[in-house]
Amino acid sequence: MRPFIQFESVSKAFGSVTVVNALDLAIEKGEFVSLLGPSGSGKTTILMMLAGFERPTQGAIYLDGKRIDHLPPYRRQMGVVFQNYALFPHMSVAENVAFPLEMQRVPRAEIAERVERALDMVKLKHLKDRRPSQLSGGQQQRIALTRALVFEPSVILMDEPLGALDKQLREHMQLEIRELHKRLGLTIVFVTHDQSEALTMSDRIAVFNAGRIEQIDDPQVIYDTPRTRFVAEFIGETNLIEAKVASVDNHVAHLSLGAGLSARAHAGNGLSAGQTASFSLRPERIRLGAAPEGSNALDMTIADCIYHGDHMRVQLTHDDFSLVARCERLAGNWTIGASVVASFDPSDCTVLTQ
């Protein structure tokens, strides 16, 4: 049985430039999947092919078991929300929300009922007679979302929908969309370049680089066990450390870090002694002070301490080897130039060979 949405060996080229390369992607009904990556990684092109605004150069796209890549957008029953809202300035809020229903020739009485219900769902019914120019950015985005929901589409597609909002409002809207997704059981495909946004909202994240998926997993797996250097560096902050593999024993790699330091780290398949590799260690996984039994312990010097309100960033050095640790603000009194032991569990870092 096919997944609800499926891309099969889909490629897209603009002239001689291939922006999506042999993509295989499956999304189940009711999932919230974020397409995450830097500008130019192909994520928006994928969304546009799913919506029907672009045609694949090769491959096939299926929705609920039926091939759709040859269908025009209006026959795909998908709601689309863009970053710039795309509201009609000469129409009221209610008229904007009613527009897709009018295009489907829904009876007028039913349109009025569904518009009322949709606006009530996002708590904006009291603004139904206003024009978009009379609304805040957050209200406009909620109206754009309501317009995409009102005709009860099978899929909601969102292309950087919160990018124009300020930080506080963006975080509020993230939680609103997440709550709507859970309450209505929507299938959402969400394009973003914001790692925090993807981690907050998604059931799964597909990390894109140069038209290919580097990794697709749930947010915790993406963050804690990246499979490639690109994913480790792109998602959040990490210490990415070059090392020589001394030996591998039962999926634990013994690493030489240089400057007389060594450590143990979780190792995947295919790693062998003598290889040069990198390991990813998140700053918040590093503890400063006495090392618990069984953990890695590195003798370091505090080079700098940077205040970040709820935490401190502590920069550590040992000759030409360096680390950044993230510590609770009240966890210790860190003095620049002091010696300190930096410890972390072998399971808290992952060796990467790609």
LOGULUM-643641 format. One record per residue (C-alpha): chain; x, y, z. Coordinates in pm, 1 decimal. Example, Ala and Ser with C-alpha at 12.3 -4.5 7.8 and 13.67 -1.06 7.14 Angstrom:
@keba:A&east:1230.0&north:-450.0&up:780.0
@keba:A&east:1367.0&north:-106.0&up:714.0
This chain:
@keba:A&east:0.0&north:0.0&up:0.0
@keba:A&east:136.5&north:341.2&up:-98.0
@keba:A&east:197.6&north:619.5&up:156.5
@keba:A&east:-48.8&north:911.6&up:145.2
@keba:A&east:207.7&north:1129.9&up:-38.5
@keba:A&east:490.2&north:973.1&up:-236.9
@keba:A&east:767.8&north:1110.6&up:-454.9
@keba:A&east:924.9&north:839.0&up:-673.1
@keba:A&east:1265.1&north:923.5&up:-826.6
@keba:A&east:1155.6&north:1284.7&up:-881.3
@keba:A&east:1405.1&north:1523.9&up:-1040.8
@keba:A&east:1362.4&north:1884.9&up:-1144.7
@keba:A&east:1599.2&north:2079.6&up:-1366.9
@keba:A&east:1586.1&north:2440.8&up:-1479.3
@keba:A&east:1792.0&north:2439.2&up:-1796.8
@keba:A&east:2125.1&north:2277.4&up:-1713.9
@keba:A&east:2080.8&north:2321.5&up:-1336.4
@keba:A&east:1932.2&north:2028.1&up:-1143.8
@keba:A&east:1770.5&north:2153.9&up:-823.2
@keba:A&east:1603.9&north:1827.5&up:-713.0
@keba:A&east:1785.6&north:1503.4&up:-782.4
@keba:A&east:1614.4&north:1158.9&up:-784.5
@keba:A&east:1402.3&north:1232.9&up:-476.9
@keba:A&east:1226.4&north:947.0&up:-296.8
@keba:A&east:1002.7&north:1074.8&up:-16.8
@keba:A&east:704.1&north:917.7&up:159.5
@keba:A&east:463.4&north:1104.6&up:390.5
@keba:A&east:182.7&north:935.7&up:582.4
@keba:A&east:-168.5&north:1074.9&up:627.8
@keba:A&east:-185.3&north:1311.1&up:926.6
@keba:A&east:190.6&north:1368.8&up:942.9
@keba:A&east:357.8&north:1706.7&up:987.9
@keba:A&east:675.7&north:1688.0&up:778.6
@keba:A&east:916.7&north:1981.0&up:750.3
@keba:A&east:1146.8&north:2024.0&up:451.7
@keba:A&east:1449.2&north:2195.2&up:607.6
@keba:A&east:1757.6&north:2327.5&up:436.7
@keba:A&east:1951.7&north:2636.0&up:327.7
@keba:A&east:1849.3&north:2857.8&up:37.8
@keba:A&east:1890.4&north:2675.1&up:-294.1
@keba:A&east:1862.4&north:2325.8&up:-144.7
@keba:A&east:1547.7&north:2243.6&up:-346.1
@keba:A&east:1286.5&north:2242.0&up:-69.6
@keba:A&east:1054.2&north:2510.0&up:-215.4
@keba:A&east:1074.7&north:2349.4&up:-561.2
@keba:A&east:957.5&north:2022.3&up:-405.5
@keba:A&east:659.8&north:2200.3&up:-249.1
@keba:A&east:574.9&north:2370.5&up:-579.3
@keba:A&east:582.4&north:2034.4&up:-760.7
@keba:A&east:350.1&north:1886.3&up:-499.0
@keba:A&east:113.6&north:2185.8&up:-532.5
@keba:A&east:119.4&north:2162.6&up:-914.1
@keba:A&east:288.1&north:2497.1&up:-983.5
@keba:A&east:594.0&north:2313.0&up:-1123.5
@keba:A&east:615.2&north:1987.4&up:-1319.3
@keba:A&east:885.1&north:1725.6&up:-1248.5
@keba:A&east:1149.4&north:1676.3&up:-1514.7
@keba:A&east:1152.0&north:1306.2&up:-1423.9
@keba:A&east:971.3&north:1078.0&up:-1181.3
@keba:A&east:618.6&north:1056.7&up:-1041.0
@keba:A&east:419.3&north:1207.4&up:-752.7
@keba:A&east:130.0&north:1021.5&up:-589.2
@keba:A&east:-145.6&north:1137.9&up:-353.9
@keba:A&east:-357.4&north:876.7&up:-176.5
@keba:A&east:-246.0&north:614.3&up:-429.0
@keba:A&east:-323.8&north:822.9&up:-740.1
@keba:A&east:-64.4&north:981.4&up:-964.8
@keba:A&east:-105.7&north:1361.4&up:-963.4
@keba:A&east:202.0&north:1514.9&up:-1129.3
@keba:A&east:4.2&north:1566.5&up:-1452.5
@keba:A&east:-291.9&north:1738.0&up:-1277.7
@keba:A&east:-339.0&north:2117.4&up:-1257.0
@keba:A&east:-324.9&north:2274.4&up:-907.5
@keba:A&east:-702.1&north:2319.7&up:-871.8
@keba:A&east:-758.8&north:1945.0&up:-908.7
@keba:A&east:-519.0&north:1845.8&up:-629.8
@keba:A&east:-730.7&north:1963.9&up:-332.8
@keba:A&east:-435.6&north:2120.0&up:-149.1
@keba:A&east:-432.6&north:2436.0&up:58.6
@keba:A&east:-123.5&north:2653.8&up:15.4
@keba:A&east:5.1&north:2920.5&up:257.9
@keba:A&east:286.6&north:3150.2&up:142.6
@keba:A&east:520.2&north:3380.7&up:335.2
@keba:A&east:363.5&north:3696.0&up:189.3
@keba:A&east:7.1&north:3585.6&up:286.9
@keba:A&east:-128.9&north:3659.5&up:-69.4
@keba:A&east:-452.9&north:3806.8&up:67.7
@keba:A&east:-670.4&north:4014.9&up:-165.2
@keba:A&east:-643.9&north:4374.7&up:-35.9
@keba:A&east:-981.9&north:4485.5&up:-177.3
@keba:A&east:-1171.4&north:4204.3&up:-2.7
@keba:A&east:-1278.7&north:4176.5&up:360.5
@keba:A&east:-1146.8&north:3898.9&up:582.5
@keba:A&east:-1465.8&north:3697.7&up:529.6
@keba:A&east:-1450.2&north:3747.2&up:151.2
@keba:A&east:-1086.0&north:3633.8&up:143.6
@keba:A&east:-1170.7&north:3317.5&up:334.0
@keba:A&east:-1477.1&north:3253.7&up:116.8
@keba:A&east:-1286.8&north:3287.3&up:-211.9
@keba:A&east:-1175.5&north:2921.3&up:-257.4
@keba:A&east:-1529.0&north:2802.1&up:-177.7
@keba:A&east:-1671.9&north:3037.5&up:-440.6
@keba:A&east:-1425.5&north:2898.7&up:-694.6
@keba:A&east:-1562.8&north:2552.3&up:-614.8
@keba:A&east:-1919.0&north:2681.3&up:-662.1
@keba:A&east:-2022.5&north:2586.9&up:-309.3
@keba:A&east:-2379.4&north:2711.5&up:-231.8
@keba:A&east:-2386.0&north:3060.0&up:-77.4
@keba:A&east:-2555.2&north:2952.2&up:249.3
@keba:A&east:-2294.3&north:2679.5&up:301.5
@keba:A&east:-2011.9&north:2925.9&up:227.1
@keba:A&east:-2135.5&north:3162.0&up:499.7
@keba:A&east:-2156.4&north:2876.2&up:750.7
@keba:A&east:-1811.7&north:2736.1&up:670.5
@keba:A&east:-1646.8&north:3080.2&up:676.7
@keba:A&east:-1797.6&north:3151.3&up:1020.6
@keba:A&east:-1681.7&north:2814.2&up:1149.9
@keba:A&east:-1330.2&north:2855.6&up:1008.3
@keba:A&east:-1284.0&north:3207.0&up:1148.8
@keba:A&east:-1412.6&north:3091.0&up:1485.9
@keba:A&east:-1153.7&north:2812.0&up:1482.3
@keba:A&east:-869.8&north:3067.5&up:1468.3
@keba:A&east:-1051.9&north:3311.4&up:1700.3
@keba:A&east:-1083.2&north:3589.0&up:1440.2
@keba:A&east:-1457.6&north:3592.3&up:1373.4
@keba:A&east:-1481.4&north:3943.0&up:1522.7
@keba:A&east:-1255.2&north:4072.8&up:1241.4
@keba:A&east:-1453.0&north:3930.7&up:949.6
@keba:A&east:-1550.7&north:4272.6&up:806.1
@keba:A&east:-1200.2&north:4424.4&up:814.5
@keba:A&east:-962.7&north:4455.0&up:519.4
@keba:A&east:-615.9&north:4292.8&up:532.5
@keba:A&east:-448.2&north:4634.7&up:568.8
@keba:A&east:-630.6&north:4678.3&up:901.5
@keba:A&east:-480.6&north:4360.4&up:1047.7
@keba:A&east:-149.4&north:4286.4&up:1216.9
@keba:A&east:102.5&north:4053.2&up:1053.6
@keba:A&east:1.3&north:3767.2&up:1282.2
@keba:A&east:-368.5&north:3820.3&up:1208.3
@keba:A&east:-302.0&north:3826.0&up:833.7
@keba:A&east:-111.2&north:3500.1&up:860.0
@keba:A&east:-395.5&north:3338.6&up:1052.0
@keba:A&east:-639.8&north:3452.6&up:782.0
@keba:A&east:-413.6&north:3305.5&up:511.1
@keba:A&east:-407.2&north:2978.5&up:706.7
@keba:A&east:-785.8&north:2986.9&up:750.9
@keba:A&east:-835.3&north:3038.3&up:376.0
@keba:A&east:-618.6&north:2731.5&up:312.1
@keba:A&east:-822.0&north:2525.7&up:561.6
@keba:A&east:-1176.3&north:2636.1&up:477.8
@keba:A&east:-1232.3&north:2407.4&up:179.4
@keba:A&east:-1112.7&north:2108.1&up:384.4
@keba:A&east:-817.0&north:2009.9&up:163.1
@keba:A&east:-643.1&north:1674.8&up:185.5
@keba:A&east:-304.4&north:1843.7&up:239.3
@keba:A&east:-184.0&north:2182.6&up:366.2
@keba:A&east:139.0&north:2312.1&up:207.3
@keba:A&east:327.2&north:2594.4&up:380.8
@keba:A&east:621.0&north:2779.7&up:227.0
@keba:A&east:811.2&north:2978.2&up:494.8
@keba:A&east:474.6&north:3101.9&up:629.0
@keba:A&east:615.7&north:3262.5&up:944.2
@keba:A&east:930.0&north:3419.6&up:798.3
@keba:A&east:792.9&north:3775.8&up:796.3
@keba:A&east:685.3&north:3774.1&up:1162.7
@keba:A&east:887.1&north:3895.2&up:1460.2
@keba:A&east:1039.3&north:3635.7&up:1694.2
@keba:A&east:772.8&north:3640.8&up:1965.7
@keba:A&east:480.7&north:3626.5&up:1722.1
@keba:A&east:653.7&north:3360.8&up:1513.0
@keba:A&east:693.0&north:3135.9&up:1818.7
@keba:A&east:327.0&north:3192.0&up:1910.2
@keba:A&east:213.8&north:3100.2&up:1557.9
@keba:A&east:430.2&north:2786.9&up:1562.4
@keba:A&east:234.4&north:2660.5&up:1862.6
@keba:A&east:-99.5&north:2760.6&up:1704.9
@keba:A&east:-25.0&north:2568.8&up:1384.4
@keba:A&east:100.6&north:2270.7&up:1585.3
@keba:A&east:-222.0&north:2268.7&up:1788.8
@keba:A&east:-440.0&north:2294.2&up:1474.2
@keba:A&east:-248.5&north:2007.4&up:1317.2
@keba:A&east:-312.6&north:1784.1&up:1616.6
@keba:A&east:-676.7&north:1886.9&up:1662.3
@keba:A&east:-778.0&north:1851.4&up:1295.9
@keba:A&east:-550.7&north:1560.7&up:1198.4
@keba:A&east:-409.1&north:1758.9&up:905.9
@keba:A&east:-137.5&north:1639.3&up:670.5
@keba:A&east:108.5&north:1929.4&up:655.4
@keba:A&east:420.9&north:1972.8&up:440.8
@keba:A&east:612.1&north:2271.7&up:575.3
@keba:A&east:911.8&north:2441.5&up:412.7
@keba:A&east:1152.7&north:2631.2&up:637.8
@keba:A&east:1519.0&north:2720.5&up:677.9
@keba:A&east:1470.1&north:2775.5&up:1053.4
@keba:A&east:1602.4&north:2474.9&up:1247.5
@keba:A&east:1426.8&north:2571.1&up:1571.3
@keba:A&east:1094.9&north:2603.2&up:1388.8
@keba:A&east:1130.9&north:2256.7&up:1235.6
@keba:A&east:1230.3&north:2098.9&up:1567.8
@keba:A&east:933.0&north:2260.0&up:1745.3
@keba:A&east:658.3&north:2169.9&up:1499.0
@keba:A&east:740.5&north:1852.5&up:1308.6
@keba:A&east:666.5&north:1483.2&up:1338.4
@keba:A&east:958.5&north:1428.4&up:1099.7
@keba:A&east:1219.6&north:1653.6&up:943.0
@keba:A&east:1377.0&north:1601.5&up:600.3
@keba:A&east:1710.5&north:1786.3&up:587.9
@keba:A&east:1796.0&north:1888.8&up:231.1
@keba:A&east:2130.9&north:1974.4&up:77.9
@keba:A&east:2181.9&north:2041.0&up:-294.1
@keba:A&east:1855.4&north:1876.2&up:-398.7
@keba:A&east:1897.3&north:1558.3&up:-193.8
@keba:A&east:1778.7&north:1440.7&up:147.7
@keba:A&east:2075.7&north:1413.9&up:383.7
@keba:A&east:1860.1&north:1265.2&up:661.4
@keba:A&east:1490.6&north:1222.6&up:741.3
@keba:A&east:1394.5&north:1136.1&up:1098.4
@keba:A&east:1196.0&north:1259.7&up:1395.4
@keba:A&east:1333.7&north:1581.4&up:1551.4
@keba:A&east:1507.4&north:1413.0&up:1845.4
@keba:A&east:1694.4&north:1165.7&up:1624.3
@keba:A&east:1793.8&north:1443.5&up:1381.3
@keba:A&east:1932.7&north:1651.6&up:1668.0
@keba:A&east:2090.8&north:1381.2&up:1885.3
@keba:A&east:2226.2&north:1142.4&up:1620.0
@keba:A&east:2298.8&north:1325.3&up:1293.8
@keba:A&east:2421.4&north:1094.6&up:1018.4
@keba:A&east:2635.1&north:1342.6&up:825.7
@keba:A&east:2856.1&north:1644.1&up:890.8
@keba:A&east:2608.0&north:1865.3&up:706.5
@keba:A&east:2317.2&north:1766.7&up:934.3
@keba:A&east:2531.4&north:1800.1&up:1248.7
@keba:A&east:2638.4&north:2152.5&up:1152.7
@keba:A&east:2304.9&north:2269.4&up:1012.5
@keba:A&east:2081.9&north:2159.1&up:1301.5
@keba:A&east:2154.7&north:2366.7&up:1610.7
@keba:A&east:2505.7&north:2425.1&up:1742.2
@keba:A&east:2766.9&north:2155.0&up:1772.7
@keba:A&east:3134.7&north:2093.8&up:1833.9
@keba:A&east:3250.6&north:1913.7&up:1518.5
@keba:A&east:3586.5&north:1765.2&up:1604.2
@keba:A&east:3839.4&north:1600.6&up:1371.6
@keba:A&east:3979.5&north:1277.0&up:1516.6
@keba:A&east:4181.0&north:966.2&up:1431.2
@keba:A&east:4011.8&north:632.3&up:1497.5
@keba:A&east:4244.4&north:426.2&up:1716.3
@keba:A&east:4009.2&north:127.0&up:1747.9
@keba:A&east:3642.5&north:26.0&up:1735.1
@keba:A&east:3493.5&north:-209.6&up:1992.1
@keba:A&east:3122.3&north:-299.9&up:2007.6
@keba:A&east:3009.3&north:23.4&up:1835.1
@keba:A&east:3234.4&north:236.3&up:2055.8
@keba:A&east:3515.7&north:420.4&up:1877.7
@keba:A&east:3835.7&north:509.1&up:2063.3
@keba:A&east:3950.8&north:840.9&up:1919.3
@keba:A&east:4272.1&north:1040.7&up:1924.1
@keba:A&east:4180.7&north:1410.6&up:1928.9
@keba:A&east:4530.7&north:1551.8&up:1908.4
@keba:A&east:4711.6&north:1759.7&up:2171.0
@keba:A&east:4746.0&north:1440.8&up:2378.7
@keba:A&east:4368.4&north:1407.4&up:2427.5
@keba:A&east:4151.0&north:1103.6&up:2362.0
@keba:A&east:3782.9&north:1015.3&up:2388.4
@keba:A&east:3528.6&north:742.5&up:2325.7
@keba:A&east:3219.1&north:797.5&up:2109.2
@keba:A&east:2927.4&north:603.6&up:1962.1
@keba:A&east:3021.6&north:460.9&up:1621.4
@keba:A&east:2793.7&north:343.3&up:1342.3
@keba:A&east:2863.6&north:63.6&up:1094.8
@keba:A&east:3158.7&north:87.4&up:858.4
@keba:A&east:3402.0&north:261.2&up:1093.1
@keba:A&east:3746.2&north:103.4&up:1132.1
@keba:A&east:4080.9&north:172.0&up:1295.4
@keba:A&east:4306.5&north:413.7&up:1111.7
@keba:A&east:4026.2&north:621.7&up:961.6
@keba:A&east:4007.6&north:996.5&up:998.6
@keba:A&east:3660.7&north:1100.6&up:1106.1
@keba:A&east:3469.3&north:1372.7&up:1288.3
@keba:A&east:3253.4&north:1350.5&up:1592.4
@keba:A&east:2963.3&north:1575.7&up:1681.7
@keba:A&east:2921.8&north:1687.0&up:2042.7
@keba:A&east:2646.2&north:1929.0&up:2141.3
@keba:A&east:2762.3&north:2207.4&up:2379.2
@keba:A&east:2488.6&north:2130.9&up:2633.8
@keba:A&east:2615.9&north:1771.3&up:2668.0
@keba:A&east:2945.4&north:1888.7&up:2816.9
@keba:A&east:2974.8&north:1901.7&up:3197.7
@keba:A&east:3237.1&north:2107.1&up:3375.9
@keba:A&east:3376.9&north:1978.4&up:3703.8
@keba:A&east:3433.6&north:1628.9&up:3839.6
@keba:A&east:3383.3&north:1364.5&up:3570.1
@keba:A&east:3128.5&north:1088.5&up:3645.6
@keba:A&east:3257.0&north:730.8&up:3624.1
@keba:A&east:3262.2&north:593.9&up:3269.9
@keba:A&east:3251.9&north:932.0&up:3098.8
@keba:A&east:3515.3&north:1100.7&up:2883.3
@keba:A&east:3727.8&north:1351.6&up:3076.6
@keba:A&east:3935.3&north:1620.7&up:2904.4
@keba:A&east:4168.8&north:1859.3&up:3087.8
@keba:A&east:4086.0&north:2204.3&up:2949.8
@keba:A&east:4143.0&north:2574.2&up:3021.3
@keba:A&east:3861.5&north:2831.5&up:3027.0
@keba:A&east:3933.8&north:3080.8&up:2749.2
@keba:A&east:3616.3&north:3289.3&up:2771.9
@keba:A&east:3269.4&north:3301.8&up:2928.9
@keba:A&east:2978.9&north:3463.6&up:2743.4
@keba:A&east:2655.7&north:3552.8&up:2922.2
@keba:A&east:2333.0&north:3451.6&up:2739.1
@keba:A&east:2070.4&north:3518.7&up:3003.7
@keba:A&east:1947.7&north:3168.7&up:3080.4
@keba:A&east:2286.5&north:3005.1&up:3015.8
@keba:A&east:2660.8&north:3066.0&up:2979.3
@keba:A&east:2871.7&north:2976.5&up:2674.9
@keba:A&east:3209.3&north:2866.2&up:2804.8
@keba:A&east:3493.9&north:2846.5&up:2552.7
@keba:A&east:3754.0&north:2583.0&up:2639.2
@keba:A&east:4103.6&north:2522.6&up:2501.5
@keba:A&east:4387.9&north:2272.4&up:2532.9
@keba:A&east:4683.0&north:2379.0&up:2317.1
@keba:A&east:4521.2&north:2414.2&up:1969.4
@keba:A&east:4218.7&north:2196.7&up:2058.9
@keba:A&east:3898.6&north:2381.7&up:2152.5
@keba:A&east:3540.9&north:2316.3&up:2264.6
@keba:A&east:3233.2&north:2523.7&up:2344.3
@keba:A&east:3021.8&north:2419.3&up:2644.9
@keba:A&east:2673.8&north:2545.8&up:2728.9
@keba:A&east:2621.0&north:2561.1&up:3103.9
@keba:A&east:2338.0&north:2666.3&up:3329.6
@keba:A&east:2396.1&north:3022.3&up:3446.6
@keba:A&east:2411.8&north:2925.4&up:3815.6
@keba:A&east:2589.3&north:2591.6&up:3770.1
@keba:A&east:2932.7&north:2726.1&up:3864.0
@keba:A&east:3163.8&north:3023.1&up:3894.1
@keba:A&east:3377.0&north:2999.7&up:3581.4
@keba:A&east:3698.3&north:3205.3&up:3580.1
@keba:A&east:3889.3&north:3283.0&up:3260.3
@keba:A&east:4227.8&north:3111.9&up:3267.2
@keba:A&east:4120.5&north:2845.8&up:3520.5
@keba:A&east:4180.0&north:2475.0&up:3462.0
@keba:A&east:3868.9&north:2260.0&up:3440.4
@keba:A&east:3770.2&north:1903.9&up:3348.9
@keba:A&east:3521.2&north:1882.7&up:3060.0
@keba:A&east:3333.6&north:1552.1&up:3063.5
@keba:A&east:3071.5&north:1386.1&up:2841.8
@keba:A&east:2931.2&north:1037.4&up:2793.1
@keba:A&east:3039.2&north:830.2&up:2490.9
@keba:A&east:2669.4&north:801.1&up:2395.7
@keba:A&east:2638.0&north:1182.5&up:2382.5
@keba:A&east:2848.1&north:1213.9&up:2067.2
@keba:A&east:2834.5&north:1046.3&up:1727.3
@keba:A&east:3123.5&north:969.3&up:1492.7
@keba:A&east:3061.1&north:1088.8&up:1137.6
@keba:A&east:3243.3&north:965.1&up:828.9
@keba:A&east:3049.3&north:1167.2&up:566.0
